[in-house]
Amino acid sequence: HLHIQCVFFIFMTLYILRFSLKPSTIIQFIYHTNAQMVNVLKRTAAKCSDISRTYSIGRSAEGKDLLVIEFSTNPGHHELLKPEFKYVGNMHGNEVLGRQLLIYLAEYLCSEYLLGNERIQTLINTTRIHILPSMNPDGYELASAQYFNGWLNGRRNSQNIDLNRNFPDLTSIAYSRRRYRHTPRLPNLQVAPETYAVMKWIRSIPFVLSASLHGGELLVSYPFDFSKHPHEDKMFSPTPDEQMFKLLARTYADAHANMASNSTDRCGASFAHRGGIINGAEWYSFAGGMADFNYLHSNCFELTVELGCEKFPPEDELYPEWLRNKEALLSFMEAVHQGIKGVVKDEFGNGIKGATISVRGIRHEVTTAEDGDYWRLLNPGVHVLTATASGYSKVMKRVNLPHNMDKAGRVDFVLKKVSLDEHRDFLYYLYVFSVLLKLSAY
Ligand SMILES: [Zn+2]
């Protein structure tokens, strides 16, 4: 008897230990109010405090925090060569599935990391991930108050501004210049507080890849969203990075349960023959979008994911939708580890900030971050890269990016300071000239 009791005791102890040590989270596949969302995000960050934190990028027009949850091995800090990724949900307040999926994703990342899921640990150990489940909490409040009635109610923010038409239109400027380099100066215009907060966010972190989650169709669209011809509403308007954007769009669509399926009775069937991806302007053109802004104002590639035909699906669809999108959400984050990355340094090994990396044949440059690190999403193949910085001589490198790479290829550059002799000569002549000028005044 003693023996049986002993075994039973050990069994019970192990059983209790298992459930007290293992942080198994039960994700609630329900809709969350703004207050509940903030709660879940803060609770999740607290539970995973070694690898997570929440922070606000600003406030909505009605004063609600635009709360981000971050996952990284060093929360709050950029680390040299570690790529930065972001997901943005609920930009249109009545498109709510993305918002819920991002809340579940945050809970999933935290609990799977703690449980020792190798894939999630690798992802978080090598990537800094930022998730903004709701860019438009005011619009969501309006939409959820009229549950199911509104196709359009709550789309805009509380000032009646469509946030995805509210960004500075840099695309027109790029078309007129026929160049697609960064436009560091922004046109001086008033934007909604939500737009302003996201613009500031994009400028403050060297994001590499991003997706904005919407609803109303089932497809992934990629820049440009604004047509290259002002009178053509549905005109294919590719960026110089068309090949890369297509690859990224396919990454999400192919990993989704049925986005890329060619079934004619699936939602959004008219996009089935394209594999569920389309150039934004070819779908329909609009100016002032967030994706074009990311591409033309920063180094970030942003795509738009339309998660399904229903903007506000019934609650019992939330769990099946999570299952349809989970693999796609993970694969798309992992796609940030493609192409090349590296550091641009001077001869003394100091990183050079603001150096540009250009790729022959692609008229779009990326610039280095604070410590000289850069990321360049690129298709496999042979590429000729050039690094330049003002005051330095340029350096060219030829690289061969094989297919089947599971992380970005490392390409560093060392730039030499341009000789100061010419500069000195110029100063000398300037001095002589000023002396002569003074003499002539007498
Ligand atoms: Zn939308």
Residues whose N, C-alpha, C, O or C-beta is under 5 A from the ligand:
A	BS01	ZN	H92 E95 H214 G215
